[in-house]
């Protein structure tokens, strides 16, 4: 067995085109089927209503396919391939120079506010 160094994932590895298309296709099938069910396609109806339901179902499936495909692809473009394998050991939404919330002594506050302090009362 050879020990190969861990390779950085490429953007193509992140996107997995078959998975993107599969997810979008599954969402489109769901939207189309739901539209057909709600418009009574599987019931005994006149031919013009059946045709209208089929057209609306296909339009709903097509729009859903495109929206899901574009949305997921754009969300994947946000991911930096170099940062996929790094571990995160701090809160993501705090600035980098902010002290950790788990350590109260690092924040510089040693006294908690008292409940009898009103909003108009200055602190000493």
N, C-alpha and C positions, 0 to 999 in steps of 0.2 A: 504494500500500500504506500502510496506517495502522499506526503503531506503538502497539499497546495495551500497557499495563503488564501484567506477569504477574499473573494473578489467583490468589488463594489457593484451593487445592482445597477443595471442600466435602465434608462427610461423605458425601454421596450419590455424589460422584465417587470417593471412596475405596472405597466398598462395592461398587459395580457389581453390582446385584442379579442381573442375568442371569448374570454370571460366578460369583457365589456359588451360584446354583441349578444352574448347569451342573456345577460342581465336585462339589456334593453328589449330583447325579443320576448323574454318572459313577462316583462311589464306590459308590453304591447299586447300580448295574448290575453292577459288578465283584463286590460282596459277594453279590448274589443269584445271579449266574451261578456263582460259585465254590461257593456252598452247593448249588445244583442239581447241579453236577458231582460234588461229593463225596458226595451222597446217592443218586446213580445215577438221576437223572431221565431221562437220555438213553439208558438201557439198557432192555432188556426186563424189566419188573418187573410184579408184580401191581398192579391199579388203586389199591388202598388205599395202597401204598407210594409210587406216583407222586403221589397226592393229598397225602400227608403231606410229601413232598419239596417240592411246589409251595407248600404253606402255610408251611413253614419257610423256604424261599427268599424268599418275599414278606415274611415277618416280618423276616428278616435285612436285606433291602434297605430296608425302611421304617425300621428302627432305625438303620441306617448313614446313611441320608439325613438323618434328624433330628439325629443326633450330629454329623455333619460340618457341617451348616448352622449349628447353634448354636455349635459350637466356632469356626468361622472368623469368624462374626459377632461373637462375644465378643472374639476376638483383634483384630479390626479396630477395636473400640471403644477399645482401649488406645492406638491411634495418635492423636496430636494432629495435626489437620489443618494447623496452623500450622508444625509442625516437619517436614513431609514434604519440603520443598524445601531445607531448610538443610543445609549440609555439616558433617560431623563431622570435626574434626581432632585429636581426642584419644581415648584409650581410654574406652570407655563405662562400664566397671565400676569405675573409680577415682573417688574423691571429687573434687569440683571444685577443692579446695585442695591436692590431692596434686601433687607435682612429676612431671614427665613421666619415664617410665622410660628414654627414649632419651638423656637427658642425665644421666650419672652425677654430674657435679659439682653439679647442682641438688639432688640428694638429700642432700648433705652427707657422704657416705661416701667417703673417699679411700683407705682401707686395706681390702683384702680379707682375710677371715679366713684364717689359715694352716691347713694340713691337720694340723699336729702339735698344734693346740689341742684338748684334750679337752672334754667337756661339763662337767667339774668344775673345770677350770682357769679362773680369772678372767682377763679381758683387761686389759691395761695401758692 
